[in-house]
């Protein structure tokens, strides 16, 4: 079955990834941006549902229409609008969603990223690990403290004074030159583009989990990517394996091969949801836990370590003092 993709935003960091994974099911692309256009046989791609008129989404009820919910890393809601669609796709995993009606997708690579060609094996990769980005937020200070003693590495830290800008092409080259890429949490969520960009460049991500909460196992299933609850554990792992070329090559092959297979499987899962007979849905879209007061905060806290919570609280306090309000993601 082919669908028209109806975009409510022309600028999305996930644009290229969305086009790739939905390419087998795409008829035409349409751009609205005014929350006015409604059509049958479509995939509506939208952000910040809680900021747009509910009356708009109700017009899709009864149509062969699906929703792709983007940019909801803070789980801000608008989920009542899901009921107007035959099925929902979304980025950023959470257990509050009914997996029989909501297909939760990996975030993929950021717009404009091109992996480039790379050779199998790790022998010609000059860096044991690399990291490009801000290192002062979330759990990243602990990451850098644990990993910086391990050499050779490449660290381009953008929040430690003035540094030269590295473009997308240069960034992908660094990934192709790296054996491992620590992929710590972003602002508030454990998932980030870096994970999938790393895999596309033949490098091995290092993931975080939390005590009692393995986000990536929930999202991706049984994957082979090294995952640790602390960065000191990750550092010990890198130190133990860095001189074992056979083990490094085997792990690279396993992770990259798994990712290629996962993407093929993902196509089949998307096809299954789109092709399911109308009226075959089971249950609502969102579990009852979402209705509990404070559930959004609890969901976000699951992604954080204690130091990361403290850093996030400081950011929020600074915003209150400077702007007079507690700013949240609004899409404005």
C-alpha positions as CSV (number, residue, x, y, z in Angstrom):
1,X,0.0,0.0,0.0
2,X,1.2,3.5,-0.9
3,X,0.5,6.6,1.2
4,X,0.8,10.3,0.6
5,X,3.1,11.9,3.1
6,X,1.6,15.1,4.5
7,X,4.2,17.2,6.2
8,X,3.3,19.9,8.8
9,X,7.0,21.1,8.9
10,X,9.5,21.5,6.1
11,X,12.4,21.5,8.5
12,X,12.9,18.4,10.6
13,X,16.2,16.9,11.8
14,X,14.8,13.5,10.9
15,X,13.7,14.4,7.4
16,X,16.2,12.1,5.5
17,X,15.6,9.2,7.8
18,X,11.8,9.5,7.5
19,X,12.1,9.5,3.7
20,X,14.3,6.5,3.8
21,X,12.3,4.2,6.0
22,X,8.9,5.2,4.4
23,X,10.2,5.2,0.8
24,X,8.7,1.8,-0.1
25,X,5.3,3.1,1.0
26,X,5.4,6.7,-0.3
27,X,3.2,7.9,-3.2
28,X,3.7,11.7,-3.1
29,X,4.8,14.4,-0.6
30,X,2.6,17.3,0.4
31,X,3.5,20.3,2.6
32,X,0.9,22.2,4.7
33,X,2.3,24.0,7.7
34,X,-1.1,25.5,8.5
35,X,-2.9,22.5,10.0
36,X,-5.5,22.9,7.3
37,X,-5.0,20.1,4.7
38,X,-6.7,16.8,5.3
39,X,-6.5,13.8,3.0
40,X,-7.3,10.1,2.8
41,X,-4.6,7.4,2.3
42,X,-1.9,9.5,4.0
43,X,0.8,9.6,6.7
44,X,0.5,12.9,8.6
45,X,4.0,13.9,9.9
46,X,3.6,16.3,12.8
47,X,5.2,17.7,15.9
48,X,4.0,19.1,19.3
49,X,0.4,17.8,18.9
50,X,-0.6,19.5,22.2
51,X,-0.1,22.9,20.6
52,X,-2.4,22.5,17.6
53,X,-6.2,22.4,17.3
54,X,-7.7,19.1,18.2
55,X,-10.4,19.8,15.7
56,X,-7.8,19.4,12.9
57,X,-6.9,15.9,13.9
58,X,-10.5,14.8,14.3
59,X,-11.0,15.3,10.5
60,X,-8.8,12.2,9.9
61,X,-11.1,9.9,11.8
62,X,-12.6,7.3,9.6
63,X,-10.0,7.8,6.9
64,X,-7.1,5.5,5.9
65,X,-4.8,7.9,7.7
66,X,-1.7,7.3,9.9
67,X,0.3,9.6,12.1
68,X,4.0,10.0,12.6
69,X,4.6,11.9,15.8
70,X,8.0,13.6,15.8
71,X,10.0,15.7,18.3
72,X,8.3,14.3,21.4
73,X,11.5,13.6,23.4
74,X,10.0,15.1,26.5
75,X,6.7,13.2,26.3
76,X,4.6,16.4,26.4
77,X,1.4,14.8,25.3
78,X,-1.4,15.5,22.8
79,X,-1.8,11.7,22.7
80,X,-5.6,12.0,22.7
81,X,-5.2,12.9,19.1
82,X,-3.8,9.5,18.3
83,X,-7.4,8.1,18.5
84,X,-8.2,9.8,15.1
85,X,-5.8,7.6,13.1
86,X,-5.7,4.0,12.1
87,X,-2.2,3.7,13.5
88,X,0.6,5.7,14.9
89,X,4.4,5.8,14.4
90,X,6.5,7.8,16.7
91,X,10.1,8.5,17.8
92,X,11.3,8.2,21.4
93,X,10.2,5.0,23.1
94,X,8.0,4.8,26.2
95,X,6.2,2.0,27.9
96,X,3.0,4.1,28.2
97,X,2.2,3.4,24.5
98,X,0.3,0.3,23.3
99,X,2.7,-1.6,21.1
100,X,-0.1,-3.1,19.1
101,X,-1.2,0.3,17.9
102,X,1.9,2.5,18.2
103,X,5.1,1.5,16.3
104,X,8.0,3.2,18.1
105,X,10.8,3.8,15.7
106,X,14.6,4.4,16.2
107,X,15.5,8.1,15.8
108,X,17.9,7.4,12.9
109,X,20.5,9.9,11.6
110,X,20.2,13.7,11.5
111,X,19.3,15.5,8.4
112,X,22.1,16.1,6.0
113,X,24.3,13.3,7.4
114,X,26.0,11.1,4.9
115,X,28.0,8.2,6.2
116,X,30.3,7.7,3.2
117,X,32.2,4.6,2.3
118,X,34.2,2.6,4.9
119,X,36.2,-0.6,4.9
120,X,35.3,-3.5,7.2
121,X,37.6,-4.1,10.1
122,X,39.0,-1.8,12.7
123,X,42.8,-2.0,12.1
124,X,42.9,1.2,10.0
125,X,40.8,3.2,12.4
126,X,43.2,5.5,14.2
127,X,41.0,6.3,17.2
128,X,39.9,3.9,19.9
129,X,37.0,6.3,20.5
130,X,35.8,9.7,19.6
131,X,33.2,12.2,20.7
132,X,32.1,15.5,19.1
133,X,29.7,17.7,21.0
134,X,29.0,19.4,24.3
135,X,30.4,17.6,27.3
136,X,29.0,19.6,30.2
137,X,25.4,18.3,30.3
138,X,23.5,15.2,31.3
139,X,25.8,12.3,32.0
140,X,28.6,13.5,29.7
141,X,31.0,14.9,32.4
142,X,31.1,11.4,33.9
143,X,31.6,9.9,30.4
144,X,34.6,12.2,29.7
145,X,36.2,11.7,33.1
146,X,36.1,7.9,32.6
147,X,37.1,7.8,28.9
148,X,39.7,10.6,28.5
149,X,42.6,8.5,29.9
150,X,42.0,5.9,27.2
151,X,44.1,6.7,24.1
152,X,44.2,7.2,21.2
153,X,41.0,9.2,21.0
154,X,39.6,12.2,19.3
155,X,37.5,14.6,21.5
156,X,36.1,17.8,20.0
157,X,34.3,19.4,22.9
158,X,32.1,22.3,21.8
159,X,31.4,23.8,25.3
160,X,35.0,24.2,26.5
161,X,35.8,27.6,25.0
162,X,36.1,28.5,21.4
163,X,36.6,25.6,19.0
164,X,36.6,25.3,15.2
165,X,33.4,24.1,13.7
166,X,33.4,20.6,12.2
167,X,30.8,20.2,9.4
168,X,28.8,17.1,8.7
169,X,31.4,15.7,6.3
170,X,34.2,16.1,8.8
171,X,32.0,14.6,11.5
172,X,31.3,11.5,9.5
173,X,35.0,11.1,8.7
174,X,35.8,11.1,12.4
175,X,33.2,8.4,12.9
176,X,34.7,6.3,10.1
177,X,38.1,6.8,11.8
178,X,36.8,5.5,15.2
179,X,36.4,2.1,16.6
180,X,34.0,3.1,19.4
181,X,31.7,6.2,19.8
182,X,30.3,6.8,23.3
183,X,26.7,7.8,22.8
184,X,25.6,9.4,26.0
185,X,22.1,10.8,26.6
186,X,21.1,14.1,25.0
187,X,19.3,16.9,26.8
188,X,16.6,14.8,28.5
189,X,16.5,11.5,26.7
190,X,18.8,8.5,26.4
191,X,18.4,8.3,22.6
192,X,20.3,10.5,20.2
193,X,21.2,10.6,16.5
194,X,24.8,9.8,17.2
195,X,24.0,6.1,17.8
196,X,22.7,5.4,14.3
197,X,25.2,7.7,12.6
198,X,27.9,5.7,14.3
199,X,26.5,2.4,13.0
200,X,26.2,3.7,9.5
201,X,29.9,4.6,9.6
202,X,30.9,1.2,10.7
203,X,31.8,2.2,14.3
204,X,30.5,0.7,17.5
205,X,28.3,2.9,19.7
206,X,28.5,2.6,23.5
207,X,25.1,3.0,25.1
208,X,23.8,3.8,28.5
209,X,21.2,2.0,30.5
210,X,19.7,2.9,33.9
211,X,19.2,0.6,36.9
212,X,16.0,-1.3,36.1
213,X,15.5,0.5,32.7
214,X,17.2,-0.7,29.6
215,X,15.8,1.8,27.1
216,X,17.5,0.4,24.0
217,X,16.5,-3.2,24.7
218,X,12.9,-2.0,24.9
219,X,13.2,0.0,21.7
220,X,15.5,-2.2,19.6
221,X,15.0,-5.7,21.0
222,X,17.9,-8.1,21.4
223,X,20.8,-6.0,20.0
224,X,24.6,-6.6,20.4
225,X,25.6,-3.0,21.1
226,X,27.8,-2.6,24.3
227,X,25.6,-1.1,27.0
228,X,26.6,0.0,30.5
229,X,25.0,1.5,33.6
230,X,28.1,3.6,34.4
231,X,30.8,5.1,32.3
232,X,33.5,3.6,34.5
233,X,32.2,0.2,33.4
234,X,32.4,1.3,29.8
235,X,36.0,2.4,30.3
236,X,37.0,-0.9,31.8
237,X,35.4,-2.7,28.8
238,X,37.3,-0.5,26.3
239,X,40.6,-1.1,28.1
240,X,40.1,-4.8,28.2
241,X,39.3,-5.1,24.4
242,X,41.3,-2.4,22.8
243,X,44.4,-4.6,21.9
244,X,42.3,-7.6,20.8
245,X,41.9,-7.0,17.1
246,X,40.0,-10.2,16.5
247,X,37.4,-9.3,19.2
248,X,37.1,-5.8,17.9
249,X,36.5,-6.9,14.3
250,X,34.0,-9.5,15.4
251,X,32.1,-6.9,17.5
252,X,32.1,-4.4,14.7
253,X,30.8,-7.1,12.3
254,X,28.1,-8.1,14.7
255,X,26.8,-4.6,15.5
256,X,26.9,-3.3,11.9
257,X,25.3,-6.6,10.6
258,X,22.6,-6.4,13.2
259,X,21.8,-2.8,12.2
260,X,21.5,-3.7,8.6
261,X,19.2,-6.5,9.4
262,X,17.1,-4.4,11.8
263,X,16.4,-1.8,9.1
264,X,15.1,-4.5,6.8
265,X,12.9,-5.9,9.6
266,X,11.7,-2.4,10.3
267,X,10.4,-2.1,6.7
268,X,8.4,-5.2,7.3
269,X,6.9,-3.9,10.6
270,X,5.9,-0.7,8.9
271,X,4.3,-2.6,6.1
272,X,2.4,-4.8,8.6
273,X,0.9,-1.8,10.4
274,X,-0.1,0.0,7.2
275,X,-1.6,-3.1,5.6
276,X,-3.5,-4.3,8.6
277,X,-7.3,-4.5,7.9
278,X,-9.3,-1.5,9.2
279,X,-11.1,-2.3,12.5
280,X,-8.4,-4.8,13.5
281,X,-7.0,-2.5,16.2
282,X,-6.7,-3.8,19.8
283,X,-7.1,-1.4,22.7
284,X,-6.3,2.2,23.1
285,X,-3.1,4.0,22.1
286,X,-2.0,5.0,25.6
287,X,-1.9,3.0,28.8
288,X,-3.6,4.3,31.9
289,X,-0.3,5.2,33.6
290,X,-0.1,8.3,31.6
291,X,-3.1,9.7,33.4
292,X,-1.4,9.7,36.8
293,X,-0.3,13.2,37.9
294,X,3.5,13.6,37.4
295,X,3.8,10.7,35.0
296,X,5.7,12.9,32.5
297,X,8.3,13.8,35.1
298,X,8.7,10.2,36.2
299,X,9.2,9.1,32.6
300,X,12.0,11.7,32.1
301,X,13.6,10.8,35.4
302,X,14.1,7.2,34.2
303,X,16.5,8.5,31.6
304,X,18.7,10.4,34.1
305,X,21.4,9.7,36.6
306,X,21.4,11.7,39.8
307,X,24.2,14.1,38.6
308,X,22.3,14.5,35.3
309,X,19.1,15.5,37.2
310,X,21.1,18.1,39.2
311,X,22.5,19.5,36.0
312,X,19.1,19.6,34.4
313,X,17.6,21.3,37.5
314,X,20.3,24.0,37.3
315,X,19.5,24.7,33.6
316,X,15.8,25.0,34.5
317,X,16.5,27.3,37.4
318,X,18.7,29.5,35.3
319,X,15.9,29.9,32.7
320,X,13.4,30.9,35.5
321,X,15.8,33.5,36.8
322,X,16.6,34.9,33.3
323,X,13.2,34.6,31.6
324,X,10.8,34.5,34.5
325,X,9.3,31.2,33.4
326,X,10.0,27.5,33.3
327,X,10.5,27.0,29.6
328,X,9.5,23.7,28.0
329,X,9.7,22.4,24.5
330,X,6.9,24.2,22.7
331,X,7.7,23.9,19.0
332,X,7.4,27.7,18.7
